[in-house]
Every structure is written in C-alpha cells, then in structure tokens.
Amino acid sequence: MQKKDILDQLKRKRVVTMKELTASFGVSRAYINQLMHELRQEGQVILVGKTNRASYVLATNKQDLRAAKKRINRVSFKLMNSGLSEEVILKRLEQETGIFIDVTETVRQIVRYAFTEMLNNAIDHSHSKDILVECRRSTSAISFAIRDHGIGMFNNVREKMRLPGNLSAIQQILKGKTTTNPKEHSGQGVFFTSKMADVFIVDSYEKQLLINNLLPDIFVLERKNLKGTRVSFSIHLSSSRTSKEVFEKFSGGEDGDFAFNKTQISVKLYQFGTDLLSRSEAKRVTMGLENFQEIELDFKNVATIGQGFADEIFRVWQQRYPSTKLRATHANENVAFMIRRASGNVVS
C-alpha cells in the first residue's frame, strides 16, 4: 500500500477516518499514521478534528473540507509550555475546526485578539509546565478557556508589585497597563480582552474576577482554591461590538496617536461594605493612574464616600496631575455632593 492508494480512497469516499483506512488496507495504524503525516506535510491532505473525531479530507476538495470542519465545534488541546506559539494554536483552531465558519469578521477579530492575548499570558507569565486550551462554538456564542497550573495571575501581580493581597492585585489589573514584565508586555491584554467579551472570568487560587459586560457589572468572589489560573471568555455570535470601538474608547488624544491613555475604574471594588471614607482607600484607587490622560471613576453601587476620600482624589491627586481629566459617573446624590465639595467633576 502506498500514498497513492490513500488518495484514491479519499477521492472515492471524500472523507475518511484512521479506523476506516486501517480496516480497508489491513496494515498497522502506525504505518497509516506515517503516510498521512507525509501527505499532510505535502499539503495534499488536511486533518480535521482530533482523536476519535478526527477525519481526513483532500486539500483540494473545499466543499467536503468545509462540511467536515463544521462538524467539529468543540476542541481541547493539552499543550506543553515549551517553544509554544499562540498564533500556531489559533491557526490550528481555524484550520481544523468549524468554530470560525460563517462568523462575522468583527466577532472573529475579537476572538482572535482575546485568544492570542490570553494564551500568550499563560505562556509567558504562568511558569506552568502545561496549558489546557478549550474552545467551543454553540448555536449562539463562541467561548474559550485557558487553564494553567502555575503561579496564578493575581499572586504574580501581588508579589511583583508588593501589594497587600490578591484583591489589590485585581484592582491594579483592572486599571490596565499592569504587567509583571514591562520589558516584554504592555499590560493591556487582560484590560482590553475584558472589555471585548460579553462575559470574562478569571479564576485563580481563592479569587474569581467576573466581568459581565451585558449587565454591565464587575464582581470579585471567593471561590474554592484553584491552583494556577483559568481564564474564560465568551461572546455572542450576534454581537455588534467591534475591537476598533473598544480600542478607540480607551485611546486617542489631541495629537491623534491613539495611544492607550484612558481607563475606567469600578470604585465599588475598593470598598468594604458600602462606604469609602479614608484617604488610604483613595490612594489605593489612584495608584498607577498617573499613567493615563483621562480617567472615569464609576461610583455605581457606592452608597457613601468620606470627605477625606473625596479630597484625596479630586483635590490632592488632581492638583498633582492637573493635565489628567478626572470624572465621576453613576454617583448618587450623597456621593456627588462630596465629590463636588472637593471640586470634582461629576457626570450625570
């Protein structure tokens, strides 16, 4: 039996599995594997799917290739974290599955960006020996999860930035421009991915960060201990969100360079109970914000702030960085009164 015999069978049957080939030719699976590997390397045959769902199609038969790929709408890879490339894994998803077939270009761009950014984070920062990647397409959405068994996203930021706890690490991550390796990374990946998703979740050790942009709202929850990090992302196939509008919302300036210079802070994540009273709490909110030119402080679900808290942000910090535009949104009557008393800008 030679490679020509396999190609002839593919021309007749159009789609074949490894089991069918070994049964037809009465040879070992290892020998068939060797021949199929050579045919794939030559570009004559394409493998669709993996393990017991894998099938082979002639590379020239676009119609059968499309039909075979459409049947593969869920896939998982266990990857060794050595010489790993996020672009190579994305290419496998696009070539070997139907997850991206007939998806709008705007949703495709968002998933491509989010997937490569989150997988790259796991490759470069987790110190995990292996990484598990899962990707799924349902009738309504595309979702993926990337799991490692490393140091943990929140632990890593907390240790490198010498923060008091993992909640403080989460607060810094959500500001953007937070990275444990500034020479290689800008710290923008998690920030922009979280803004592009319908739902974005980071589970790491005892904390879960859940961002639901459909509500919209952000939650930090206690969870059962999970060693490492699991990042989950989902977006509806009908989403009208675009990566361009997300980037533009948090970039740009008078010089038109479209640099990442705007951020949005959910102030409720800094409170214990419903009140924010002290200057020390305000200093945690403003930590690292000098890197931005425009800042929105979202006071949704914040009942009260103290005079010291308002004064530290809207007078002291603002005087220190007068060129930064600082504005408060979703403030109730009591919060708005304290902000205005400190000469702050409240947007109704």
C-alpha positions in Angstrom: 0.0 0.0 0.0 1.3 3.5 -0.9 0.2 7.1 -0.5 -1.5 6.9 -3.9 -3.9 4.2 -2.6 -5.0 6.5 0.3 -5.5 9.4 -2.2 -7.6 7.2 -4.4 -9.8 6.2 -1.5 -10.2 9.8 -0.5 -11.3 10.7 -4.0 -14.0 7.9 -3.8 -15.2 8.4 -0.2 -14.3 12.1 0.1 -13.9 11.9 3.9 -12.2 9.0 5.8 -11.1 8.2 9.3 -8.0 6.4 10.6 -10.1 3.5 11.6 -11.6 3.2 8.1 -8.1 3.3 6.5 -6.6 0.6 8.7 -9.6 -1.6 8.1 -9.5 -1.1 4.3 -5.8 -1.8 3.8 -5.1 -4.2 6.6 -2.0 -2.5 7.8 -0.9 -1.1 11.1 -2.2 2.2 12.5 1.5 3.3 12.9 2.1 2.8 9.2 -1.0 4.7 8.1 -0.1 7.5 10.5 3.3 7.8 8.9 1.8 8.0 5.4 -0.9 10.5 6.5 1.8 12.7 8.1 3.7 12.8 4.9 0.6 13.6 2.9 -0.3 16.4 5.3 3.3 17.8 5.1 3.0 17.8 1.3 -0.3 19.7 1.5 -2.4 17.1 -0.2 -4.5 16.1 2.8 -6.0 18.0 5.7 -6.7 16.6 9.1 -10.0 17.9 10.7 -10.6 17.3 14.4 -8.6 15.1 16.7 -8.6 11.7 18.5 -11.7 9.7 17.8 -13.4 12.6 15.9 -10.5 13.1 13.5 -11.1 12.7 9.8 -9.1 13.3 6.6 -10.1 15.3 3.5 -8.4 16.1 0.3 -7.0 19.6 0.5 -8.4 20.4 -3.0 -12.0 19.5 -2.0 -13.2 22.7 -0.4 -16.8 21.6 -0.1 -16.1 18.4 1.8 -13.5 20.2 3.9 -16.0 22.8 4.9 -18.6 20.1 5.8 -16.1 18.1 7.8 -14.9 21.1 9.7 -18.5 22.2 10.5 -19.0 19.0 12.5 -16.1 19.9 14.8 -17.5 22.7 17.0 -15.7 21.8 20.2 -12.0 21.0 20.8 -9.4 20.9 23.6 -5.6 20.8 23.5 -3.2 19.9 26.3 0.0 21.8 25.4 3.5 21.5 26.8 4.7 25.0 27.6 8.0 24.9 25.7 8.5 26.8 22.5 4.8 27.3 22.4 3.2 29.9 20.0 -0.3 31.3 20.5 -0.5 32.1 16.7 0.2 28.4 15.8 -2.6 27.2 18.2 -5.0 29.8 16.8 -4.2 28.6 13.3 -5.0 25.0 14.3 -8.4 26.1 15.6 -9.1 27.9 12.3 -7.9 25.1 10.0 -9.0 22.0 11.9 -12.4 23.0 13.3 -15.6 24.7 12.2 -15.6 27.2 15.2 -15.0 30.2 12.9 -17.0 29.2 9.9 -19.5 31.9 8.9 -18.7 34.0 11.9 -18.8 37.8 11.3 -15.5 39.4 10.8 -16.0 41.7 13.8 -16.6 38.7 16.2 -13.7 36.8 14.5 -11.3 39.7 15.2 -12.4 40.0 18.8 -11.9 36.2 19.5 -8.6 36.2 17.7 -7.3 39.1 19.8 -8.6 37.7 23.1 -7.5 34.2 22.5 -3.9 35.1 21.5 -3.5 37.6 24.3 -4.7 35.2 27.0 -2.8 32.2 25.7 0.4 34.4 25.5 -0.2 35.5 29.1 -0.2 31.8 30.2 2.8 31.0 28.1 4.9 33.9 29.3 3.8 34.5 32.9 2.3 31.3 34.4 5.5 29.3 34.8 3.3 26.3 34.2 4.7 23.2 32.5 1.5 22.5 30.6 -1.5 24.6 29.4 -5.0 23.3 28.7 -6.9 25.1 25.9 -10.6 24.5 25.3 -12.7 26.2 22.6 -16.4 25.8 21.8 -19.0 27.1 19.5 -22.6 26.8 20.4 -25.7 27.9 18.4 -25.4 31.4 20.0 -21.8 32.0 21.1 -18.1 31.3 20.9 -16.3 30.6 24.1 -12.8 29.5 25.2 -11.0 28.7 28.4 -7.2 28.7 29.0 -6.0 26.8 32.1 -2.6 26.6 33.6 -1.2 25.2 36.8 1.3 28.0 37.6 1.9 30.8 40.0 -1.5 32.4 39.4 -2.3 35.7 37.8 -3.3 37.5 41.0 -0.4 36.0 43.0 2.1 37.1 40.4 0.9 40.7 40.3 0.7 40.9 44.0 4.2 39.6 44.6 5.9 41.6 41.8 4.1 44.9 42.8 4.4 44.1 46.6 0.7 44.6 47.1 -1.1 43.6 50.4 -3.4 41.0 48.9 -4.9 39.5 45.8 -7.8 41.9 45.9 -5.3 44.7 45.5 -3.8 42.8 42.5 -7.2 42.5 40.9 -7.8 46.2 41.4 -4.5 47.0 39.6 -5.1 44.6 36.8 -8.4 46.2 36.0 -6.8 49.6 35.6 -4.8 48.4 32.6 -1.0 48.9 32.0 -0.3 46.5 34.8 2.4 43.9 33.9 5.0 41.9 35.8 7.3 42.0 32.8 7.3 45.6 31.4 10.2 44.9 29.0 8.1 42.4 27.1 4.5 43.3 27.8 2.4 46.4 28.0 -0.2 45.1 30.5 -3.0 45.9 28.1 -4.1 42.3 27.2 -6.3 41.5 30.1 -7.8 45.0 30.2 -8.9 45.1 26.5 -9.9 41.4 26.5 -12.2 42.1 29.5 -13.8 45.0 27.6 -14.4 43.0 24.4 -16.1 40.0 26.0 -19.7 39.5 26.8 -18.5 37.6 29.9 -14.9 37.4 31.0 -13.9 35.3 34.1 -10.5 34.8 35.8 -10.3 32.1 38.4 -7.1 31.9 40.3 -6.5 30.3 43.7 -9.1 31.7 46.1 -10.5 34.5 44.0 -12.8 34.8 41.0 -13.0 38.0 38.9 -16.2 38.1 36.9 -16.9 40.8 34.3 -20.3 40.8 32.7 -20.5 43.4 30.0 -24.1 42.5 29.2 -25.3 43.8 32.6 -22.8 45.7 32.8 -21.1 44.9 36.1 -17.9 43.6 37.8 -17.8 41.1 40.7 -14.9 39.7 42.8 -16.0 36.5 44.5 -14.4 34.0 46.9 -14.0 30.5 45.4 -12.7 27.0 46.2 -8.9 27.0 45.8 -7.8 26.6 42.2 -4.1 26.1 41.6 -2.9 28.3 38.7 -5.3 30.3 36.6 -8.3 29.6 34.4 -9.4 32.4 32.0 -12.8 32.1 30.4 -14.1 34.2 27.6 -17.4 34.2 25.7 -19.1 36.4 23.1 -22.4 36.1 21.3 -22.2 35.4 17.5 -24.6 38.3 17.0 -22.5 40.8 19.0 -22.3 44.2 17.4 -19.2 45.1 19.4 -16.0 45.7 17.5 -12.4 45.6 18.6 -11.9 49.0 16.9 -14.6 50.7 19.0 -13.1 49.2 22.2 -9.6 50.4 21.4 -10.9 53.8 20.4 -12.9 54.2 23.7 -9.7 53.9 25.7 -7.2 55.6 23.4 -6.6 58.8 21.5 -5.8 62.4 22.2 -5.4 65.7 20.6 -2.3 64.5 18.8 -4.3 61.7 17.3 -1.7 58.9 18.2 -4.4 56.6 19.5 -2.3 55.5 22.5 -3.8 53.6 25.4 -4.3 56.6 27.7 -7.9 56.3 29.1 -9.2 53.9 31.8 -12.3 53.2 33.7 -12.3 52.3 37.4 -15.2 50.5 39.2 -14.9 52.2 42.6 -17.1 49.7 44.4 -14.2 47.1 44.2 -12.3 49.2 46.7 -14.9 49.4 49.4 -15.6 47.3 52.4 -19.4 47.2 53.0 -20.9 50.2 51.2 -18.8 53.1 52.3 -15.4 54.6 51.2 -14.2 57.0 53.8 -10.5 57.3 54.2 -7.5 58.8 52.3 -5.7 55.5 52.4 -8.6 54.0 50.4 -8.4 56.8 47.9 -4.7 56.3 47.5 -5.4 52.6 46.5 -7.8 53.9 43.9 -5.3 56.3 42.3 -2.3 54.0 42.4 -0.8 53.9 38.9 -3.4 56.3 37.4 -0.7 58.8 36.6 0.0 56.7 33.5 -3.4 57.8 32.0 -4.6 61.1 30.5 -8.3 60.5 31.0 -9.9 58.6 33.9 -13.5 57.6 34.6 -14.4 56.7 38.2 -17.6 54.7 38.2 -19.4 55.0 41.5 -22.2 52.6 40.7 -23.3 50.8 43.9 -21.2 53.0 46.2 -23.5 54.5 48.9 -21.3 56.9 50.6 -17.8 58.4 50.4 -16.0 60.4 53.1 -14.6 63.9 52.9 -11.0 62.6 53.1 -11.6 60.1 50.3 -13.1 62.7 48.0 -10.5 65.3 48.9 -7.5 63.0 48.3 -8.7 62.1 44.8 -10.5 65.2 43.5 -8.3 67.9 45.0 -4.9 66.5 46.2 -4.3 63.9 43.4 -5.9 66.2 40.7 -3.6 69.1 41.7 -0.6 66.7 41.4 -1.7 65.7 37.9 -3.6 68.8 36.6 -3.4 67.7 32.9 -5.3 64.5 33.6 -9.0 64.6 33.0 -10.8 63.0 36.0 -14.6 62.5 36.0 -17.0 60.6 38.2 -20.0 58.7 36.8 -23.1 57.0 38.3 -22.7 58.8 41.6 -25.8 59.0 43.9 -26.8 62.3 45.5 -24.6 61.9 48.6 -21.5 60.8 46.7 -21.9 63.6 44.1 -22.2 66.2 46.9 -18.9 65.0 48.4 -17.1 65.0 45.0 -18.3 68.5 44.1 -17.3 69.7 47.6 -13.8 68.6 46.7 -14.1 70.4 43.3 -14.5 67.2 41.4 -16.3 66.7 38.1 -19.5 64.6 38.2 -21.2 63.4 35.0 -24.8 62.6 35.5 
